[in-house]
């Protein structure tokens, strides 16, 4: 691969392997804000019709969040069914406009279907050419075998075995982005281009309370520079349940940070009309003293404030058990 700039040479990224503990004291947020709130939007089924009104509304209310994209189109997929991609000129123009407004553009794999190593490299290079160089935030796609440390590989020990029993009822896909020798291996590329990868999702609105270590480096997963967690909100119903008035107030009182994980294509806008409850709650949240910045901005701040954190075995076990319990309740992969 040509012209690859290692993240370890980027002065904004410190991946020195020193062991430090997560600082659990209350964070002092920029600009005198009481808490932080953002969203990572997986691009599944996203079209201009069903997500553009959501982003127009978020921008109007003062939020800047992270929108993932697919830079390439899978030859076997219909964008009307799986979602639009950056090979659609109108969609690309809109995504570039979002970036110009201050939204972050991230990656949700490079295409909706499975991509081998060379196609993944091509997709990342296309992403760079479209959106400019910047360390990337990334989420694995549940139907893409190039997912990195995804599926059972998210876990260790007995927890991996328990998840494999659970996952057999949902899918048989094995994720091999981190497996050297596999046609889907791209771990070295991930380490070079991707700064943050999403891993565990938790029920609590205060993501930082569920995962005070984030962003963290896990020495058991060396191809990822830093991991981050998120809060459950995969569709409109779970999203609005998690950002209820009571939870908003608790997030502010705790001085916490929320990274909502969602798919804005999943019911947030129907027939060009926003979900009423979503609209009410976002308007209320916008009037609070929150720091509403994209995911990467929030994680960069936490990294600068808390320093590099190397995940310990005990911390890994705690996160894995908590996530397994969450999966047992909400399902999904």
C-alpha positions in Angstrom: 0.0 0.0 0.0 1.4 3.4 -0.9 1.5 6.6 1.1 0.5 5.0 4.3 0.9 7.4 7.3 1.3 5.5 10.6 -0.9 6.8 13.3 2.0 6.2 15.7 3.8 9.0 13.8 0.9 11.4 14.3 1.8 13.8 17.1 -1.9 14.0 18.3 -1.8 10.2 19.2 0.1 8.9 22.1 0.1 5.1 22.1 3.0 4.6 24.6 2.5 1.3 26.4 2.6 2.5 30.0 0.1 1.3 32.5 -2.1 3.9 34.0 -5.5 3.6 35.8 -8.7 5.2 34.5 -9.3 8.5 36.3 -12.7 8.2 37.8 -12.9 11.7 39.2 -15.4 14.1 37.7 -14.3 15.5 34.3 -14.0 19.2 33.9 -15.6 19.7 30.6 -14.6 22.5 28.2 -16.4 25.9 28.1 -17.8 25.3 31.6 -20.2 22.6 30.3 -21.9 20.2 32.7 -21.7 17.0 30.6 -21.0 15.7 27.1 -23.3 14.2 24.6 -22.9 12.9 21.1 -24.1 10.1 18.7 -22.4 7.5 16.5 -24.8 6.8 13.6 -24.2 3.5 11.8 -25.2 4.0 8.2 -27.2 0.8 7.7 -30.3 1.5 5.5 -29.6 5.3 5.4 -31.0 7.3 2.5 -31.3 11.0 1.9 -35.0 10.7 2.6 -34.8 9.0 6.0 -31.7 10.6 7.6 -31.2 14.0 6.1 -34.2 15.5 8.1 -32.6 14.1 11.3 -29.3 15.8 10.6 -31.0 19.1 9.6 -32.8 19.0 13.0 -29.7 18.1 15.0 -27.8 21.0 13.3 -30.6 23.4 14.0 -30.5 22.4 17.7 -26.8 22.9 18.0 -25.6 19.3 18.0 -22.6 18.0 16.1 -22.3 14.2 16.0 -20.7 11.5 13.9 -22.2 10.1 10.7 -20.6 6.9 9.3 -20.5 6.2 5.6 -19.6 3.5 3.1 -17.1 5.0 0.6 -17.7 2.1 -1.8 -20.8 0.3 -3.1 -21.1 -3.5 -2.9 -21.8 -4.8 -6.4 -24.5 -7.2 -5.1 -26.4 -4.7 -3.0 -29.3 -2.4 -3.8 -28.8 1.0 -2.1 -32.5 1.4 -1.8 -32.5 -1.7 0.4 -29.2 -1.6 2.4 -28.6 2.1 2.3 -26.9 4.7 0.2 -23.1 5.1 -0.2 -20.6 7.6 -1.4 -20.7 6.4 -5.0 -24.1 8.2 -5.2 -23.2 11.8 -6.2 -26.1 13.4 -4.3 -25.5 11.4 -1.1 -21.7 12.2 -1.3 -22.5 15.9 -1.8 -24.7 15.9 1.3 -22.1 14.0 3.4 -19.4 16.5 2.4 -21.9 19.3 3.4 -22.3 17.7 6.8 -18.6 17.6 7.3 -18.4 21.3 6.4 -21.0 22.0 9.0 -18.9 20.4 11.7 -20.2 16.9 11.8 -17.6 14.1 11.8 -17.6 11.5 9.0 -16.6 8.0 10.2 -16.4 4.5 8.7 -18.8 1.6 9.1 -16.6 -0.8 7.0 -15.9 0.4 3.5 -19.0 -1.2 1.9 -22.1 -2.9 2.9 -20.9 -6.3 1.8 -17.8 -8.3 2.7 -14.5 -6.8 1.5 -11.2 -8.5 1.2 -8.0 -6.8 2.1 -7.3 -5.0 -1.2 -10.9 -3.7 -1.4 -10.7 -2.5 2.2 -7.5 -0.7 1.4 -9.1 0.8 -1.7 -12.1 1.9 0.3 -10.0 3.6 2.9 -8.0 5.4 0.3 -11.2 6.6 -1.3 -12.4 7.8 2.1 -9.2 9.8 2.5 -9.6 11.3 -1.0 -13.2 12.3 -0.4 -13.0 13.6 3.2 -9.3 14.4 3.7 -6.8 12.9 6.0 -7.8 12.6 9.6 -7.6 9.7 12.1 -10.8 7.7 11.6 -13.5 6.5 14.0 -14.7 3.1 12.9 -17.5 0.6 13.7 -17.7 -3.0 12.3 -20.6 -4.0 10.2 -22.5 -7.1 11.4 -22.6 -8.7 7.9 -19.0 -8.0 7.0 -16.4 -10.7 7.6 -13.6 -8.1 7.8 -14.9 -6.9 11.2 -12.0 -6.5 13.5 -12.1 -8.3 16.8 -15.8 -8.5 16.3 -18.4 -11.2 17.2 -16.9 -13.8 19.6 -13.5 -12.1 19.3 -14.8 -9.2 21.3 -14.5 -11.5 24.3 -12.1 -13.7 26.2 -12.2 -16.8 28.3 -15.5 -18.4 29.3 -17.3 -15.3 28.1 -16.3 -16.0 24.5 -17.7 -19.5 24.8 -20.9 -18.2 26.2 -21.3 -15.7 23.4 -20.6 -18.3 20.8 -23.5 -20.4 22.1 -25.7 -17.3 22.0 -24.5 -16.2 18.5 -25.2 -19.5 16.9 -28.9 -18.6 17.1 -28.4 -15.3 15.3 -25.6 -15.7 12.8 -22.8 -18.0 11.7 -20.5 -15.3 10.3 -17.0 -15.3 11.6 -15.1 -12.0 11.6 -11.5 -12.2 10.4 -10.2 -8.6 10.0 -7.6 -9.3 12.7 -6.6 -12.8 11.6 -3.3 -12.8 9.8 -3.3 -14.9 6.7 -7.0 -14.4 6.1 -8.2 -12.8 2.9 -10.1 -10.4 5.1 -7.1 -9.4 7.2 -6.5 -5.6 7.5 -5.3 -5.3 11.1 -2.1 -3.5 10.1 -4.1 -1.0 8.0 -6.5 -0.4 10.9 -3.6 0.3 13.2 -2.2 2.8 10.7 -5.4 4.7 9.8 -8.0 4.2 12.5 -7.7 6.0 15.8 -10.9 4.8 17.6 -12.9 1.6 17.2 -16.3 1.1 18.8 -16.7 -2.0 20.9 -19.1 -2.6 23.8 -22.6 -1.1 24.1 -24.2 -0.6 27.5 -27.7 0.3 28.7 -26.7 3.3 30.8 -26.9 6.8 29.2 -23.7 7.7 30.9 -21.2 5.8 28.7 -18.3 7.0 30.7 -19.7 5.6 33.9 -20.1 2.2 32.2 -16.6 2.4 30.7 -14.5 4.8 32.7 -11.4 3.4 30.9 -12.3 4.8 27.5 -10.6 5.5 25.3 -8.3 2.6 26.1 -5.8 0.4 24.4 -6.2 -3.4 24.9 -2.9 -5.2 24.6 -4.8 -8.4 23.8 -6.1 -6.7 20.6 -3.0 -5.0 19.3 -4.4 -4.0 15.9 -6.7 -1.4 17.4 -5.1 1.8 18.8 -8.0 2.8 21.0 -11.4 1.4 21.8 -14.5 3.3 22.9 -17.9 2.2 24.3 -21.4 3.6 23.6 -24.9 3.7 25.0 -27.8 1.7 23.7 -30.1 3.4 21.1 -29.9 1.2 18.0 -33.4 2.3 16.8 -35.8 5.2 17.6 -37.6 3.3 20.4 -34.4 2.4 22.4 -32.9 5.7 21.6 -35.7 7.8 23.1 -36.0 5.4 26.1 -32.3 6.0 26.9 -32.4 9.8 26.6 -35.5 10.2 28.7 -35.9 13.4 30.8 -34.8 11.5 34.0 -31.7 10.1 32.2 -30.8 13.5 30.8 -31.0 15.0 34.3 -28.9 12.2 35.8 -26.3 12.5 33.0 -25.9 16.2 33.8 -25.9 15.7 37.6 -23.1 13.1 37.2 -21.1 15.3 34.9 -20.9 12.3 32.6 -20.5 11.6 28.9 -22.8 9.9 26.5 -22.0 8.4 23.1 -25.3 7.1 21.8 -25.0 4.2 19.3 -27.8 4.3 16.8 -29.0 3.9 13.2 -30.9 7.1 12.3 -32.5 5.2 9.5 -34.4 3.0 11.9 -37.6 4.9 12.5 -36.4 8.4 13.4 -38.0 9.9 10.3 -41.0 8.6 8.5 -42.6 10.4 5.5 -40.3 13.4 6.1 -41.7 13.7 9.6 -39.5 13.3 12.7 -40.5 11.0 15.5 -42.3 13.3 17.9 -40.7 11.9 21.1 -37.2 12.1 19.6 -37.9 15.7 18.6 -39.1 16.6 22.1 -36.2 15.1 23.9 -33.6 16.5 21.6 -35.1 20.0 22.0 -35.0 19.6 25.8 -31.4 18.3 25.8 -30.3 21.2 23.6 -31.4 23.7 26.2 -29.2 22.0 28.9 -25.6 23.0 29.5 -24.0 20.2 27.5 -21.0 19.9 25.3 -22.4 18.6 22.0 -19.4 17.6 19.8 -18.6 14.7 17.5 -17.3 11.4 18.8 -13.7 11.9 17.8 -13.6 15.4 19.4 -15.0 13.9 22.7 -12.6 11.0 22.7 -9.6 13.2 21.8 -10.5 15.4 24.8 -10.8 12.4 27.1 -7.5 11.0 25.9 -5.7 14.3 26.5 -7.3 14.7 29.9 -6.9 11.2 31.3 -3.8 10.0 29.4 -3.1 6.8 27.6 -4.8 3.8 29.4 -3.7 0.2 29.0 -6.6 -2.1 29.8 -5.9 -4.6 32.6 -7.2 -8.2 32.7 -9.6 -7.4 35.5 -11.0 -4.3 33.6 -11.4 -6.4 30.5 -13.4 -9.1 32.4 -15.6 -6.5 34.0 -16.5 -4.9 30.6 -17.1 -8.2 29.0 -19.4 -9.5 31.7 -21.4 -6.3 31.7 -21.7 -6.3 27.9 -22.8 -10.0 27.9 -25.5 -9.2 30.5 -26.7 -6.4 28.3 -26.8 -8.6 25.2 -28.8 -11.2 27.1 -31.4 -8.6 27.8 -31.6 -6.7 24.4 -30.4 -9.3 21.9 -28.6 -8.5 18.7 -25.0 -9.2 17.7 
